[in-house]
Amino acid sequence: MAQRIDGRAVADDVIASVKAGAASLAESSGVIPGIAVVIVGEDPASQVYVASKSRMAKECGFHSVQHTLPEDTAEDDLVALVETLNADASIHGILVQLPLPDHVDDGRIIQTIVPEKDVDGFHFINVGKLVTGETDSAFVPCTPEGSMLMIRRVLGDDLSGLSAVVVGRSNIVGKPMAHLLLAANCTVTIAHSRTKDLPALARTADILVAAVGRPEMVRGDWVKPGATVIDVGINRIDAPERGEGKTRLVGDVAYAEAEAVAGAITPVPGGVGPMTIAMLMANTLTSACRSAEVAPPKY
Ligand code: GUN
């Protein structure tokens, strides 16, 4: 039976370091980390994520502002808001919750955020720094960064020569995850919907990361015995066994099957999810430390 990787416990550790780091930054330089979260429209899932980001920022002792804009907000108005936040010295991290409404060009908005405040790590400058190994001055996207921290908690800091398969090639998770694993000297394969014989490829992985958004797609017989399995998926599915109209959350991995084969595995919920918010706080503190020319904590 696999070790269950407790994302809440690892996230609590990160948050404890962030709180201590924020307190010491305030004492040494008077700087309070500031985060601005921008949400456009009424998407209920996004509202829940954004509320928990703002709540956690306050708990960390940050200056936290939230801008909630109507669905029909014009793209130019959103650009203007981001430019105002770029120029606001009390704000060190800017997060524009995605997806944005269809009439807004996500790319234009993301590239308007100055790279120094792009705590999501989505700006081309931060993507380029990750790919070229300039991670000391980059921001790395929070979900892969948090996934990496959990992998290191299980396998230690030396991942050299391990075989890693990342299922999913999104800009938010799959691609940055693959680059982090490559930077850690893993042999990395990115798999996707066109990959041939995905189960056989997945079975070669010492580290298997599932980030496709398909409920329970990765089956137990896709997992190499003893592998470390990171499940990035958060899918809400019908759960008639819990009563009429009820739903439940599942990952991209069939947990019960995979748990019987893996060495370690993240559950859903309680795995990668809490880490994403924790790393957003960590990135915001890092940004504030850089602005004050103080060394940021390591996680
Ligand atoms: N929507 C889903 N995940 C994310 C994320 O990590 N950052 C932003 N900005 N939007 C998201």
Boltz pocket constraint, residues with backbone or C-beta under 6 A from the ligand:
constraints:
  - pocket:
      binder: B
      contacts: [[A, 95], [A, 96], [A, 97], [A, 98], [A, 99], [A, 120], [A, 142], [A, 143], [A, 172]]
      max_distance: 6.0
